[in-house]
Amino acid sequence: MTAQVAVKIRLKRMGKIRAAQYRVVVVDARKKRDGRVIEEIGYYDPNTNPSTILIDSERVQYWLGVGAQPSDPVRAQLKVTGDWQKFKGYRDGQEGRLRFPETVNKEEARKAAVAEVQDEAEKHRAAVAEAKAKEEAEKKAAEEAAAAEAAAEEAGSAEDAAPATEEN
């Protein structure tokens, strides 16, 4: 005859003072918090941002299926990972809220940054070339206007001088 053992899934405290890390463990309910465990099924680190939650879903489903009761903090973590909803048989729409940070490929990020800098440099070069062309066009127009004015003055002085010679 086998004895029925009250089994709980709870947190086992690890780590330094004021820098706690926890293991998610299956333990006899009558044991101490950090006492002997039946099985370690996960890890929880609240000090990282976002918190690190690693739980073996298959083992959690097994232990919940045989009657293990999760503590409140563990139940909250199981809801985040979606294991509690899976155990309760909720529909697919109610999944866990656990999100993994988007991994950024360093090489792609570097290429994107280089391309962005090159685009900005090209825009700057185009703006400088446009400003230089505009300045040269204004300078050329001013020179042409000065030349036209000088030609007009010469023509005007030549007209004044020409009638004087005809009269003599």
MIVEX-621439 format. One record per residue: chain; y negated, z, x negated of N, C-alpha, C in turn. Coordinates in nm, 2 decimals, m for minus. Example, Ala and Ser with C-alpha at 12.3 -4.5 7.8 and 13.67 -1.06 7.14 Angstrom:
BEGIN
+---+--------+--------+--------+--------+--------+--------+--------+--------+--------+
| c |     ny |     nz |     nx |    cay |    caz |    cax |     cy |     cz |     cx |
+---+--------+--------+--------+--------+--------+--------+--------+--------+--------+
| A |   0.57 |   0.78 |  m1.32 |   0.45 |   0.78 |  m1.23 |   0.33 |   0.78 |  m1.32 |
| A |   0.22 |   0.71 |  m1.28 |   0.11 |   0.71 |  m1.37 |   0.00 |   0.79 |  m1.29 |
+---+--------+--------+--------+--------+--------+--------+--------+--------+--------+
% end
This chain:
BEGIN
+---+--------+--------+--------+--------+--------+--------+--------+--------+--------+
| c |     ny |     nz |     nx |    cay |    caz |    cax |     cy |     cz |     cx |
+---+--------+--------+--------+--------+--------+--------+--------+--------+--------+
| A |   0.12 |   0.00 |  m0.08 |   0.00 |   0.00 |   0.00 |  m0.12 |   0.00 |  m0.09 |
| A |  m0.21 |  m0.10 |  m0.07 |  m0.33 |  m0.11 |  m0.15 |  m0.45 |  m0.03 |  m0.09 |
| A |  m0.52 |   0.03 |  m0.17 |  m0.64 |   0.11 |  m0.12 |  m0.76 |   0.02 |  m0.10 |
| A |  m0.83 |   0.04 |   0.01 |  m0.94 |  m0.04 |   0.04 |  m1.06 |   0.02 |  m0.03 |
| A |  m1.13 |  m0.05 |  m0.12 |  m1.24 |  m0.01 |  m0.20 |  m1.37 |  m0.06 |  m0.15 |
| A |  m1.47 |   0.03 |  m0.13 |  m1.60 |  m0.02 |  m0.09 |  m1.67 |  m0.09 |  m0.20 |
| A |  m1.69 |  m0.22 |  m0.19 |  m1.74 |  m0.29 |  m0.30 |  m1.89 |  m0.33 |  m0.27 |
| A |  m1.97 |  m0.32 |  m0.37 |  m2.11 |  m0.36 |  m0.35 |  m2.15 |  m0.46 |  m0.46 |
| A |  m2.25 |  m0.55 |  m0.42 |  m2.31 |  m0.64 |  m0.52 |  m2.45 |  m0.58 |  m0.55 |
| A |  m2.47 |  m0.54 |  m0.67 |  m2.60 |  m0.48 |  m0.70 |  m2.65 |  m0.51 |  m0.84 |
| A |  m2.76 |  m0.45 |  m0.87 |  m2.82 |  m0.48 |  m1.00 |  m2.79 |  m0.37 |  m1.10 |
| A |  m2.76 |  m0.41 |  m1.22 |  m2.73 |  m0.32 |  m1.33 |  m2.85 |  m0.33 |  m1.43 |
| A |  m2.92 |  m0.22 |  m1.46 |  m3.04 |  m0.23 |  m1.54 |  m3.00 |  m0.25 |  m1.69 |
| A |  m3.07 |  m0.34 |  m1.76 |  m3.06 |  m0.36 |  m1.90 |  m3.19 |  m0.37 |  m1.96 |
| A |  m3.20 |  m0.39 |  m2.09 |  m3.33 |  m0.41 |  m2.15 |  m3.41 |  m0.29 |  m2.20 |
| A |  m3.53 |  m0.31 |  m2.25 |  m3.61 |  m0.21 |  m2.30 |  m3.69 |  m0.13 |  m2.19 |
| A |  m3.75 |  m0.03 |  m2.24 |  m3.84 |   0.05 |  m2.14 |  m3.96 |  m0.04 |  m2.11 |
| A |  m3.99 |  m0.05 |  m1.98 |  m4.10 |  m0.13 |  m1.92 |  m4.07 |  m0.28 |  m1.95 |
| A |  m3.95 |  m0.32 |  m1.98 |  m3.92 |  m0.46 |  m2.00 |  m3.78 |  m0.48 |  m1.94 |
| A |  m3.76 |  m0.44 |  m1.82 |  m3.62 |  m0.44 |  m1.77 |  m3.57 |  m0.58 |  m1.74 |
| A |  m3.44 |  m0.59 |  m1.76 |  m3.37 |  m0.71 |  m1.72 |  m3.24 |  m0.66 |  m1.65 |
| A |  m3.19 |  m0.74 |  m1.55 |  m3.08 |  m0.69 |  m1.47 |  m2.97 |  m0.79 |  m1.48 |
| A |  m2.85 |  m0.73 |  m1.46 |  m2.73 |  m0.81 |  m1.44 |  m2.69 |  m0.79 |  m1.29 |
| A |  m2.65 |  m0.90 |  m1.23 |  m2.60 |  m0.89 |  m1.09 |  m2.45 |  m0.86 |  m1.11 |
| A |  m2.41 |  m0.75 |  m1.05 |  m2.27 |  m0.71 |  m1.08 |  m2.20 |  m0.67 |  m0.95 |
| A |  m2.07 |  m0.68 |  m0.95 |  m1.98 |  m0.64 |  m0.84 |  m1.92 |  m0.50 |  m0.89 |
| A |  m1.94 |  m0.40 |  m0.80 |  m1.91 |  m0.26 |  m0.85 |  m1.85 |  m0.18 |  m0.73 |
| A |  m1.77 |  m0.08 |  m0.76 |  m1.73 |   0.01 |  m0.66 |  m1.85 |   0.09 |  m0.61 |
| A |  m1.87 |   0.10 |  m0.48 |  m1.99 |   0.16 |  m0.43 |  m2.01 |   0.31 |  m0.47 |
| A |  m1.90 |   0.37 |  m0.51 |  m1.91 |   0.51 |  m0.55 |  m1.95 |   0.54 |  m0.69 |
| A |  m1.96 |   0.43 |  m0.77 |  m1.99 |   0.44 |  m0.91 |  m2.14 |   0.45 |  m0.93 |
| A |  m2.18 |   0.50 |  m1.05 |  m2.32 |   0.51 |  m1.09 |  m2.38 |   0.37 |  m1.10 |
| A |  m2.51 |   0.37 |  m1.11 |  m2.59 |   0.24 |  m1.12 |  m2.54 |   0.16 |  m1.24 |
| A |  m2.53 |   0.22 |  m1.36 |  m2.49 |   0.15 |  m1.48 |  m2.35 |   0.18 |  m1.52 |
| A |  m2.27 |   0.22 |  m1.42 |  m2.13 |   0.25 |  m1.45 |  m2.04 |   0.13 |  m1.47 |
| A |  m1.91 |   0.15 |  m1.48 |  m1.82 |   0.04 |  m1.50 |  m1.82 |  m0.05 |  m1.38 |
| A |  m1.82 |  m0.18 |  m1.42 |  m1.83 |  m0.29 |  m1.31 |  m1.70 |  m0.36 |  m1.30 |
| A |  m1.68 |  m0.42 |  m1.18 |  m1.56 |  m0.50 |  m1.16 |  m1.58 |  m0.64 |  m1.22 |
| A |  m1.70 |  m0.70 |  m1.20 |  m1.73 |  m0.83 |  m1.25 |  m1.88 |  m0.85 |  m1.25 |
| A |  m1.93 |  m0.92 |  m1.36 |  m2.07 |  m0.96 |  m1.37 |  m2.08 |  m1.10 |  m1.32 |
| A |  m2.17 |  m1.12 |  m1.22 |  m2.18 |  m1.25 |  m1.16 |  m2.32 |  m1.32 |  m1.17 |
| A |  m2.41 |  m1.25 |  m1.24 |  m2.54 |  m1.31 |  m1.25 |  m2.63 |  m1.24 |  m1.34 |
| A |  m2.76 |  m1.29 |  m1.34 |  m2.86 |  m1.23 |  m1.43 |  m2.99 |  m1.25 |  m1.36 |
| A |  m3.08 |  m1.15 |  m1.38 |  m3.21 |  m1.15 |  m1.32 |  m3.31 |  m1.09 |  m1.42 |
| A |  m3.42 |  m1.17 |  m1.45 |  m3.53 |  m1.12 |  m1.54 |  m3.66 |  m1.14 |  m1.46 |
| A |  m3.71 |  m1.02 |  m1.42 |  m3.84 |  m1.03 |  m1.34 |  m3.96 |  m1.04 |  m1.43 |
| A |  m3.95 |  m1.04 |  m1.56 |  m4.06 |  m1.04 |  m1.65 |  m4.11 |  m1.18 |  m1.68 |
| A |  m4.03 |  m1.28 |  m1.66 |  m4.07 |  m1.42 |  m1.68 |  m4.15 |  m1.47 |  m1.56 |
| A |  m4.23 |  m1.58 |  m1.59 |  m4.30 |  m1.63 |  m1.48 |  m4.27 |  m1.78 |  m1.46 |
| A |  m4.20 |  m1.82 |  m1.36 |  m4.14 |  m1.74 |  m1.25 |  m4.02 |  m1.66 |  m1.29 |
| A |  m3.98 |  m1.57 |  m1.21 |  m3.87 |  m1.48 |  m1.24 |  m3.74 |  m1.57 |  m1.26 |
| A |  m3.66 |  m1.53 |  m1.36 |  m3.54 |  m1.60 |  m1.39 |  m3.42 |  m1.54 |  m1.30 |
| A |  m3.36 |  m1.62 |  m1.22 |  m3.25 |  m1.58 |  m1.14 |  m3.13 |  m1.68 |  m1.17 |
| A |  m3.03 |  m1.63 |  m1.23 |  m2.91 |  m1.71 |  m1.25 |  m2.79 |  m1.64 |  m1.19 |
| A |  m2.73 |  m1.70 |  m1.08 |  m2.62 |  m1.63 |  m1.01 |  m2.51 |  m1.74 |  m0.99 |
| A |  m2.39 |  m1.69 |  m1.02 |  m2.27 |  m1.78 |  m1.01 |  m2.24 |  m1.79 |  m0.86 |
| A |  m2.28 |  m1.90 |  m0.80 |  m2.27 |  m1.91 |  m0.65 |  m2.12 |  m1.90 |  m0.60 |
| A |  m2.03 |  m1.96 |  m0.68 |  m1.89 |  m1.96 |  m0.63 |  m1.84 |  m1.82 |  m0.63 |
| A |  m1.87 |  m1.74 |  m0.73 |  m1.82 |  m1.60 |  m0.73 |  m1.89 |  m1.51 |  m0.62 |
| A |  m2.02 |  m1.54 |  m0.60 |  m2.09 |  m1.47 |  m0.49 |  m2.02 |  m1.50 |  m0.36 |
| A |  m1.99 |  m1.62 |  m0.33 |  m1.93 |  m1.66 |  m0.21 |  m1.79 |  m1.59 |  m0.19 |
| A |  m1.72 |  m1.58 |  m0.30 |  m1.59 |  m1.52 |  m0.30 |  m1.61 |  m1.37 |  m0.26 |
| A |  m1.69 |  m1.30 |  m0.33 |  m1.71 |  m1.16 |  m0.31 |  m1.77 |  m1.13 |  m0.17 |
| A |  m1.86 |  m1.21 |  m0.12 |  m1.91 |  m1.19 |   0.01 |  m1.80 |  m1.21 |   0.11 |
| A |  m1.72 |  m1.31 |   0.09 |  m1.61 |  m1.34 |   0.17 |  m1.50 |  m1.23 |   0.19 |
| A |  m1.48 |  m1.15 |   0.08 |  m1.39 |  m1.04 |   0.09 |  m1.45 |  m0.91 |   0.13 |
| A |  m1.58 |  m0.92 |   0.17 |  m1.64 |  m0.80 |   0.22 |  m1.74 |  m0.72 |   0.14 |
| A |  m1.77 |  m0.77 |   0.02 |  m1.87 |  m0.70 |  m0.06 |  m2.01 |  m0.70 |   0.00 |
| A |  m2.08 |  m0.59 |   0.00 |  m2.21 |  m0.58 |   0.06 |  m2.32 |  m0.58 |  m0.05 |
| A |  m2.41 |  m0.68 |  m0.04 |  m2.52 |  m0.68 |  m0.14 |  m2.62 |  m0.58 |  m0.11 |
| A |  m2.68 |  m0.52 |  m0.22 |  m2.79 |  m0.43 |  m0.20 |  m2.91 |  m0.51 |  m0.16 |
| A |  m3.02 |  m0.45 |  m0.11 |  m3.14 |  m0.52 |  m0.06 |  m3.20 |  m0.61 |  m0.17 |
| A |  m3.22 |  m0.56 |  m0.29 |  m3.28 |  m0.66 |  m0.39 |  m3.19 |  m0.78 |  m0.42 |
| A |  m3.06 |  m0.76 |  m0.42 |  m2.97 |  m0.87 |  m0.44 |  m2.96 |  m0.96 |  m0.33 |
| A |  m2.97 |  m0.91 |  m0.20 |  m2.98 |  m0.99 |  m0.08 |  m3.10 |  m1.08 |  m0.09 |
| A |  m3.21 |  m1.02 |  m0.13 |  m3.34 |  m1.10 |  m0.14 |  m3.32 |  m1.22 |  m0.25 |
| A |  m3.25 |  m1.19 |  m0.36 |  m3.22 |  m1.29 |  m0.46 |  m3.13 |  m1.40 |  m0.40 |
| A |  m3.03 |  m1.35 |  m0.33 |  m2.93 |  m1.45 |  m0.27 |  m3.00 |  m1.54 |  m0.17 |
| A |  m3.10 |  m1.49 |  m0.10 |  m3.18 |  m1.57 |  m0.01 |  m3.26 |  m1.68 |  m0.09 |
| A |  m3.32 |  m1.63 |  m0.20 |  m3.39 |  m1.73 |  m0.28 |  m3.31 |  m1.84 |  m0.34 |
| A |  m3.19 |  m1.80 |  m0.38 |  m3.10 |  m1.91 |  m0.44 |  m3.03 |  m1.99 |  m0.33 |
| A |  m3.03 |  m1.94 |  m0.21 |  m2.96 |  m2.01 |  m0.10 |  m2.82 |  m1.97 |  m0.08 |
| A |  m2.77 |  m1.88 |  m0.15 |  m2.63 |  m1.83 |  m0.14 |  m2.61 |  m1.75 |  m0.01 |
| A |  m2.71 |  m1.68 |   0.03 |  m2.70 |  m1.60 |   0.15 |  m2.69 |  m1.69 |   0.27 |
| A |  m2.78 |  m1.79 |   0.28 |  m2.77 |  m1.89 |   0.39 |  m2.64 |  m1.96 |   0.39 |
| A |  m2.59 |  m1.99 |   0.27 |  m2.46 |  m2.06 |   0.27 |  m2.35 |  m1.97 |   0.32 |
| A |  m2.35 |  m1.85 |   0.29 |  m2.25 |  m1.75 |   0.33 |  m2.26 |  m1.73 |   0.48 |
| A |  m2.38 |  m1.73 |   0.54 |  m2.40 |  m1.70 |   0.68 |  m2.38 |  m1.83 |   0.76 |
| A |  m2.37 |  m1.94 |   0.69 |  m2.33 |  m2.07 |   0.76 |  m2.46 |  m2.13 |   0.83 |
| A |  m2.57 |  m2.11 |   0.78 |  m2.69 |  m2.17 |   0.83 |  m2.69 |  m2.32 |   0.80 |
| A |  m2.77 |  m2.39 |   0.87 |  m2.77 |  m2.54 |   0.86 |  m2.83 |  m2.58 |   0.72 |
| A |  m2.82 |  m2.71 |   0.69 |  m2.87 |  m2.76 |   0.56 |  m3.02 |  m2.74 |   0.55 |
| A |  m3.10 |  m2.74 |   0.66 |  m3.24 |  m2.73 |   0.65 |  m3.29 |  m2.59 |   0.59 |
| A |  m3.21 |  m2.49 |   0.60 |  m3.25 |  m2.36 |   0.55 |  m3.18 |  m2.33 |   0.42 |
| A |  m3.24 |  m2.40 |   0.31 |  m3.18 |  m2.38 |   0.18 |  m3.26 |  m2.27 |   0.11 |
| A |  m3.22 |  m2.24 |  m0.01 |  m3.29 |  m2.14 |  m0.09 |  m3.43 |  m2.19 |  m0.14 |
| A |  m3.51 |  m2.10 |  m0.18 |  m3.65 |  m2.13 |  m0.22 |  m3.66 |  m2.13 |  m0.38 |
| A |  m3.54 |  m2.12 |  m0.44 |  m3.55 |  m2.12 |  m0.59 |  m3.59 |  m2.26 |  m0.64 |
| A |  m3.69 |  m2.26 |  m0.72 |  m3.74 |  m2.39 |  m0.78 |  m3.74 |  m2.38 |  m0.93 |
| A |  m3.70 |  m2.48 |  m0.99 |  m3.69 |  m2.49 |  m1.13 |  m3.82 |  m2.55 |  m1.19 |
| A |  m3.87 |  m2.50 |  m1.29 |  m3.99 |  m2.57 |  m1.35 |  m3.96 |  m2.71 |  m1.39 |
| A |  m4.06 |  m2.80 |  m1.37 |  m4.04 |  m2.94 |  m1.40 |  m4.04 |  m2.95 |  m1.55 |
| A |  m3.93 |  m3.01 |  m1.60 |  m3.92 |  m3.02 |  m1.75 |  m4.00 |  m3.15 |  m1.79 |
| A |  m4.08 |  m3.13 |  m1.89 |  m4.16 |  m3.24 |  m1.94 |  m4.11 |  m3.29 |  m2.07 |
| A |  m4.08 |  m3.42 |  m2.07 |  m4.03 |  m3.48 |  m2.19 |  m4.15 |  m3.49 |  m2.29 |
| A |  m4.14 |  m3.43 |  m2.41 |  m4.25 |  m3.42 |  m2.50 |  m4.29 |  m3.56 |  m2.55 |
| A |  m4.19 |  m3.65 |  m2.57 |  m4.22 |  m3.78 |  m2.62 |  m4.30 |  m3.86 |  m2.51 |
| A |  m4.26 |  m3.85 |  m2.39 |  m4.33 |  m3.92 |  m2.28 |  m4.47 |  m3.86 |  m2.26 |
| A |  m4.49 |  m3.73 |  m2.27 |  m4.62 |  m3.67 |  m2.26 |  m4.71 |  m3.71 |  m2.37 |
| A |  m4.65 |  m3.72 |  m2.49 |  m4.73 |  m3.77 |  m2.61 |  m4.78 |  m3.91 |  m2.59 |
| A |  m4.69 |  m4.00 |  m2.54 |  m4.72 |  m4.14 |  m2.52 |  m4.83 |  m4.15 |  m2.41 |
| A |  m4.82 |  m4.07 |  m2.31 |  m4.92 |  m4.08 |  m2.20 |  m5.05 |  m4.03 |  m2.25 |
| A |  m5.06 |  m3.93 |  m2.33 |  m5.18 |  m3.88 |  m2.39 |  m5.24 |  m3.99 |  m2.48 |
| A |  m5.16 |  m4.05 |  m2.56 |  m5.21 |  m4.16 |  m2.65 |  m5.27 |  m4.27 |  m2.57 |
| A |  m5.19 |  m4.31 |  m2.47 |  m5.24 |  m4.42 |  m2.39 |  m5.37 |  m4.39 |  m2.32 |
| A |  m5.39 |  m4.27 |  m2.28 |  m5.51 |  m4.22 |  m2.21 |  m5.63 |  m4.23 |  m2.31 |
| A |  m5.61 |  m4.18 |  m2.43 |  m5.71 |  m4.18 |  m2.53 |  m5.75 |  m4.32 |  m2.57 |
| A |  m5.65 |  m4.41 |  m2.58 |  m5.67 |  m4.55 |  m2.61 |  m5.75 |  m4.62 |  m2.50 |
| A |  m5.72 |  m4.59 |  m2.38 |  m5.80 |  m4.64 |  m2.26 |  m5.94 |  m4.60 |  m2.27 |
| A |  m5.96 |  m4.47 |  m2.30 |  m6.10 |  m4.42 |  m2.31 |  m6.18 |  m4.49 |  m2.42 |
| A |  m6.11 |  m4.50 |  m2.54 |  m6.17 |  m4.57 |  m2.65 |  m6.21 |  m4.71 |  m2.62 |
| A |  m6.12 |  m4.78 |  m2.55 |  m6.15 |  m4.92 |  m2.51 |  m6.26 |  m4.93 |  m2.42 |
| A |  m6.27 |  m4.84 |  m2.32 |  m6.39 |  m4.84 |  m2.23 |  m6.52 |  m4.81 |  m2.31 |
| A |  m6.51 |  m4.72 |  m2.40 |  m6.63 |  m4.69 |  m2.48 |  m6.67 |  m4.81 |  m2.57 |
| A |  m6.57 |  m4.88 |  m2.63 |  m6.60 |  m5.00 |  m2.71 |  m6.67 |  m5.10 |  m2.62 |
| A |  m6.61 |  m5.12 |  m2.50 |  m6.67 |  m5.22 |  m2.41 |  m6.81 |  m5.19 |  m2.37 |
| A |  m6.84 |  m5.06 |  m2.34 |  m6.97 |  m5.01 |  m2.30 |  m7.07 |  m5.04 |  m2.42 |
| A |  m7.03 |  m5.00 |  m2.54 |  m7.11 |  m5.02 |  m2.66 |  m7.14 |  m5.17 |  m2.68 |
| A |  m7.04 |  m5.26 |  m2.67 |  m7.06 |  m5.40 |  m2.69 |  m7.15 |  m5.46 |  m2.58 |
| A |  m7.13 |  m5.41 |  m2.46 |  m7.22 |  m5.45 |  m2.35 |  m7.37 |  m5.41 |  m2.37 |
| A |  m7.38 |  m5.29 |  m2.42 |  m7.52 |  m5.24 |  m2.45 |  m7.58 |  m5.32 |  m2.56 |
| A |  m7.50 |  m5.35 |  m2.67 |  m7.55 |  m5.43 |  m2.78 |  m7.59 |  m5.57 |  m2.74 |
| A |  m7.50 |  m5.63 |  m2.65 |  m7.53 |  m5.77 |  m2.61 |  m7.66 |  m5.77 |  m2.52 |
| A |  m7.67 |  m5.67 |  m2.44 |  m7.79 |  m5.66 |  m2.35 |  m7.92 |  m5.64 |  m2.44 |
| A |  m7.91 |  m5.56 |  m2.54 |  m8.02 |  m5.53 |  m2.64 |  m8.06 |  m5.66 |  m2.71 |
| A |  m7.96 |  m5.74 |  m2.76 |  m7.98 |  m5.86 |  m2.83 |  m8.04 |  m5.97 |  m2.73 |
| A |  m8.00 |  m5.97 |  m2.61 |  m8.05 |  m6.06 |  m2.51 |  m8.20 |  m6.03 |  m2.48 |
| A |  m8.23 |  m5.90 |  m2.47 |  m8.37 |  m5.86 |  m2.45 |  m8.45 |  m5.90 |  m2.57 |
| A |  m8.40 |  m5.87 |  m2.69 |  m8.47 |  m5.91 |  m2.81 |  m8.50 |  m6.06 |  m2.82 |
| A |  m8.39 |  m6.14 |  m2.79 |  m8.41 |  m6.28 |  m2.79 |  m8.51 |  m6.33 |  m2.69 |
| A |  m8.50 |  m6.27 |  m2.57 |  m8.60 |  m6.30 |  m2.47 |  m8.74 |  m6.27 |  m2.51 |
| A |  m8.76 |  m6.15 |  m2.58 |  m8.89 |  m6.11 |  m2.63 |  m8.94 |  m6.21 |  m2.73 |
| A |  m8.85 |  m6.25 |  m2.82 |  m8.89 |  m6.35 |  m2.93 |  m8.93 |  m6.48 |  m2.87 |
| A |  m8.85 |  m6.53 |  m2.77 |  m8.88 |  m6.65 |  m2.70 |  m9.02 |  m6.64 |  m2.63 |
| A |  m9.04 |  m6.53 |  m2.57 |  m9.17 |  m6.51 |  m2.50 |  m9.28 |  m6.51 |  m2.60 |
| A |  m9.26 |  m6.44 |  m2.71 |  m9.36 |  m6.44 |  m2.82 |  m9.39 |  m6.58 |  m2.87 |
| A |  m9.28 |  m6.66 |  m2.89 |  m9.29 |  m6.79 |  m2.94 |  m9.36 |  m6.88 |  m2.84 |
| A |  m9.33 |  m6.87 |  m2.71 |  m9.40 |  m6.94 |  m2.61 |  m9.54 |  m6.91 |  m2.60 |
| A |  m9.57 |  m6.78 |  m2.62 |  m9.71 |  m6.73 |  m2.62 |  m9.79 |  m6.79 |  m2.74 |
| A |  m9.72 |  m6.79 |  m2.85 |  m9.78 |  m6.84 |  m2.97 |  m9.81 |  m6.99 |  m2.96 |
| A |  m9.71 |  m7.06 |  m2.90 |  m9.73 |  m7.21 |  m2.88 |  m9.84 |  m7.23 |  m2.78 |
| A |  m9.85 |  m7.15 |  m2.68 |  m9.96 |  m7.17 |  m2.58 | m10.09 |  m7.14 |  m2.65 |
| A | m10.10 |  m7.04 |  m2.74 | m10.22 |  m7.02 |  m2.81 | m10.26 |  m7.13 |  m2.90 |
| A | m10.16 |  m7.19 |  m2.97 | m10.19 |  m7.30 |  m3.06 | m10.23 |  m7.42 |  m2.97 |
| A | m10.17 |  m7.44 |  m2.86 | m10.20 |  m7.55 |  m2.78 | m10.35 |  m7.53 |  m2.72 |
| A | m10.38 |  m7.41 |  m2.69 | m10.51 |  m7.38 |  m2.64 | m10.61 |  m7.40 |  m2.75 |
| A | m10.59 |  m7.35 |  m2.87 | m10.68 |  m7.37 |  m2.98 | m10.69 |  m7.51 |  m3.02 |
| A | m10.58 |  m7.59 |  m3.01 | m10.59 |  m7.73 |  m3.05 | m10.67 |  m7.81 |  m2.95 |
| A | m10.66 |  m7.77 |  m2.82 | m10.75 |  m7.83 |  m2.72 | m10.89 |  m7.81 |  m2.74 |
| A | m10.92 |  m7.68 |  m2.78 | m11.06 |  m7.65 |  m2.81 | m11.11 |  m7.72 |  m2.93 |
| A | m11.02 |  m7.73 |  m3.03 | m11.06 |  m7.80 |  m3.16 | m11.07 |  m7.95 |  m3.14 |
| A | m10.98 |  m8.01 |  m3.06 | m10.98 |  m8.16 |  m3.04 | m11.11 |  m8.21 |  m2.97 |
| A | m11.16 |  m8.15 |  m2.87 | m11.28 |  m8.21 |  m2.81 | m11.40 |  m8.20 |  m2.90 |
| A | m11.40 |  m8.10 |  m2.99 | m11.51 |  m8.08 |  m3.08 | m11.51 |  m8.20 |  m3.18 |
| A | m11.40 |  m8.25 |  m3.22 | m11.40 |  m8.36 |  m3.32 | m11.43 |  m8.49 |  m3.25 |
| A | m11.40 |  m8.50 |  m3.12 | m11.43 |  m8.62 |  m3.05 | m11.58 |  m8.64 |  m3.03 |
| A | m11.64 |  m8.53 |  m3.01 | m11.78 |  m8.53 |  m2.98 | m11.86 |  m8.57 |  m3.11 |
| A | m11.81 |  m8.54 |  m3.22 | m11.88 |  m8.57 |  m3.34 | m11.87 |  m8.71 |  m3.38 |
+---+--------+--------+--------+--------+--------+--------+--------+--------+--------+
% end
